[in-house]
Amino acid sequence: MITLTKANFDETIAKGKVLVDFGATWCGYCRIMAPVVSDLADKYNDTLKVFKVDVDADQDLTARYDVAAFPTFILFQDGAEVARQTGASSVEELERMLAQ
């Protein structure tokens, strides 16, 4: 999974449906969710792009999107936030969010 930074974030989320996983390497729930997010990326690869943001490395994006708990999953459509899910989530919960 590709990690976004302030330098490539806006351009990357500008077109289509994009799920961004805001997390940290030290976050246990982030590590638990990593295979779930990877499976979703594979399952929906024709309609969804999936990226991550390292909240420690890119605190500007973390603050910009008011991310205070990890992991936080934000769904963007053509650059606009359309849904958000915070914390460890089931596959079904994330799929419901993606259906929006």
C-alpha positions in Angstrom: 0.0 0.0 0.0 1.3 3.4 -1.0 1.9 6.0 1.7 0.7 9.5 0.9 2.4 12.7 2.1 1.5 16.4 2.0 3.3 16.6 -1.3 1.1 14.1 -3.1 -2.1 13.9 -1.1 -4.4 16.4 -2.8 -3.4 15.2 -6.3 -4.0 11.6 -5.4 -7.4 12.0 -3.8 -8.7 14.4 -6.5 -10.2 11.9 -8.8 -12.4 8.9 -8.1 -13.1 7.0 -4.9 -10.2 6.9 -2.5 -9.9 5.3 1.0 -7.1 6.7 3.2 -6.0 4.9 6.3 -4.5 7.3 8.8 -2.4 5.3 11.2 1.0 4.8 13.0 3.6 2.0 13.1 3.3 1.9 16.9 -0.5 1.5 16.9 -1.7 -2.0 17.7 -5.1 -1.5 16.1 -3.5 -0.2 13.0 -1.4 -3.3 12.7 -4.5 -5.5 13.2 -6.4 -3.6 10.5 -3.6 -3.7 8.0 -4.5 -7.0 6.4 -8.2 -6.1 6.4 -7.5 -2.9 4.5 -5.2 -4.8 2.1 -7.9 -7.3 1.4 -10.4 -4.5 0.7 -7.9 -2.9 -1.7 -7.6 -6.2 -3.6 -11.3 -6.8 -3.6 -12.3 -3.3 -4.8 -9.2 -2.6 -6.9 -11.3 -1.7 -10.0 -13.4 1.0 -8.2 -11.4 2.1 -5.2 -7.8 3.3 -4.6 -6.5 2.7 -1.1 -3.6 4.6 0.5 -2.2 5.2 4.0 -0.9 8.3 5.9 1.7 7.8 8.6 0.3 10.2 11.3 3.8 10.6 12.9 5.5 11.4 9.6 2.9 13.8 8.3 1.3 15.6 11.1 0.1 18.4 8.8 -2.4 16.0 7.1 -3.4 14.5 10.5 -4.3 18.0 11.8 -5.9 19.1 8.5 -8.4 16.2 8.7 -8.7 16.4 12.5 -7.6 12.8 13.0 -7.2 12.2 16.7 -7.6 8.4 17.1 -6.0 5.6 15.1 -6.7 4.1 12.8 -9.0 6.5 11.1 -10.3 5.6 7.7 -11.5 8.5 5.5 -13.4 7.9 2.2 -13.0 10.6 -0.4 -14.9 11.0 -3.6 -13.3 13.3 -6.2 -11.4 15.0 -3.4 -14.3 15.5 -1.0 -14.6 13.6 2.3 -17.8 11.5 2.1 -17.4 9.1 5.1 -15.2 8.4 8.1 -14.7 5.4 10.4 -12.5 5.5 13.5 -11.0 2.6 15.3 -10.7 -1.1 14.6 -13.6 -2.1 12.4 -15.0 -5.2 10.9 -14.8 -5.9 7.2 -18.6 -5.4 7.1 -18.4 -2.0 8.7 -15.8 -0.8 6.3 -17.7 -2.2 3.3 -20.8 -0.3 4.4 -18.8 2.9 4.5 -17.4 2.1 1.0 -21.0 1.7 -0.3 -21.7 5.4 0.4 
